[in-house]
Amino acid sequence: MVMDHDINGNGKFDDKELPGLKKGYFDNLKSYQYFTHLRLGTKKLEVPSPTKFVASIADGRVTFRFFVPLGLRLDAKTPLAVAFYDDTFFTDMVFNKSGPVALKVTDGGKGSVALRASPSLSYYSGQVVPTYAFITWSPS
């Protein structure tokens, strides 16, 4: 990936290199919902097309950052759960420890995030338990 798209060899993906990288490595993840798993309460949600795609290289890893425009209004009773994983075992993903989820609360209230393992959604015969970010909202 790096050899194919860091064309000038400067160790980062420049603005001119990003479109080819996005087309070759990110856009084809649509059929896998970009390895993004969303649940509102117990209901599984479809993943809308991401925007604001950026890729970077650091410490031998390629990181994709993107925005998923959900357009949801949360109520105080139903948490939104978000996870990123590949149940085909080809790609590894982890939440950023310093800021795993960015929230923008509109119309007042406050949001909170808690990372928790979800054993009921395990896969590979129960050997892999995904971590979800549970997002809740409260009016004050």
C-alpha positions in Angstrom: 0.0 0.0 0.0 2.7 2.5 1.0 5.0 1.5 -1.9 2.1 1.8 -4.4 0.8 5.2 -3.1 3.6 7.1 -1.4 4.8 8.0 -4.9 7.3 10.6 -3.9 8.7 8.4 -1.1 8.4 11.1 1.6 6.8 8.7 4.2 3.4 10.3 4.1 0.4 10.4 1.8 0.1 13.8 0.2 -3.1 15.3 -1.2 -2.2 14.2 -4.7 -1.6 10.6 -3.5 -4.8 10.2 -1.4 -7.4 9.8 -4.3 -5.6 6.7 -5.7 -5.2 5.3 -2.2 -8.8 5.9 -1.4 -10.0 4.4 -4.6 -7.7 1.3 -4.4 -7.9 0.5 -0.7 -10.9 2.3 0.9 -13.7 2.5 -1.5 -13.8 -1.3 -2.0 -14.5 -1.7 1.7 -18.1 -0.5 1.0 -19.2 -4.2 0.6 -17.9 -4.8 4.2 -19.5 -1.6 5.5 -16.0 -0.2 6.0 -15.5 -2.7 8.9 -17.9 -0.4 10.8 -20.6 -1.9 12.9 -23.4 0.3 14.2 -26.3 -0.6 16.6 -29.0 1.6 18.0 -30.2 -0.4 21.0 -30.5 -3.9 19.6 -31.2 -2.8 16.0 -28.3 -3.1 13.6 -27.9 0.0 11.4 -26.6 0.3 7.8 -23.4 2.3 7.5 -23.8 5.4 5.3 -21.0 6.4 2.9 -18.1 7.9 4.9 -16.8 11.4 4.1 -13.6 13.3 5.0 -11.2 10.4 4.2 -7.6 10.9 5.3 -4.8 8.3 5.5 -1.5 8.6 7.4 1.6 6.6 8.1 3.2 6.4 11.5 5.2 3.8 13.4 4.9 1.3 10.5 1.1 1.5 10.4 -1.3 3.0 7.9 -4.2 4.7 9.6 -7.5 5.6 7.8 -9.6 8.4 9.4 -13.1 9.1 8.2 -16.4 10.6 9.2 -19.6 8.6 9.2 -22.6 11.0 9.0 -25.3 9.3 11.0 -27.8 12.1 11.3 -29.4 10.4 14.3 -31.2 11.9 17.2 -30.4 9.9 20.3 -32.7 9.6 23.2 -31.7 9.0 26.8 -33.0 5.4 26.8 -31.3 4.0 23.7 -27.5 3.8 23.4 -25.7 3.9 20.1 -23.0 1.3 19.8 -20.1 1.6 17.4 -17.3 -0.9 16.6 -14.7 -1.4 14.0 -13.6 -4.9 13.2 -13.0 -7.3 10.4 -14.5 -10.7 11.0 -12.6 -12.1 8.1 -9.3 -11.7 10.1 -7.4 -9.9 7.3 -7.3 -6.4 9.0 -6.8 -5.4 12.6 -8.4 -2.2 14.0 -8.2 -0.6 17.4 -9.8 2.4 19.0 -7.5 5.4 19.5 -6.7 5.3 23.2 -6.6 9.1 23.6 -9.8 9.9 21.9 -11.7 6.8 20.6 -14.9 8.6 19.5 -15.5 12.3 18.8 -19.0 13.5 19.7 -20.8 16.6 18.6 -23.9 17.2 20.7 -26.5 19.6 19.2 -29.7 20.8 20.8 -28.3 20.8 24.3 -27.6 17.9 26.7 -24.4 15.9 26.9 -23.0 12.8 25.5 -20.7 10.2 27.0 -18.7 7.2 25.6 -17.8 3.9 27.3 -15.7 1.2 25.7 -16.9 -2.3 26.5 -16.5 -5.8 25.2 -19.6 -7.3 23.7 -19.6 -11.1 24.3 -23.0 -11.5 22.7 -21.6 -10.3 19.4 -18.5 -12.5 19.4 -17.5 -14.4 16.3 -15.0 -17.1 15.2 -16.7 -19.6 17.5 -16.7 -17.1 20.4 -13.0 -16.7 20.4 -13.0 -13.0 19.3 -15.1 -10.5 21.3 -15.4 -7.1 19.7 -15.1 -3.9 21.7 -17.9 -1.4 21.1 -18.1 2.3 22.0 -21.4 2.7 23.7 -22.6 6.3 23.2 -25.3 7.7 25.4 -27.0 11.1 25.6 -28.7 12.8 28.5 -30.7 16.0 28.6 -28.4 17.7 31.2 
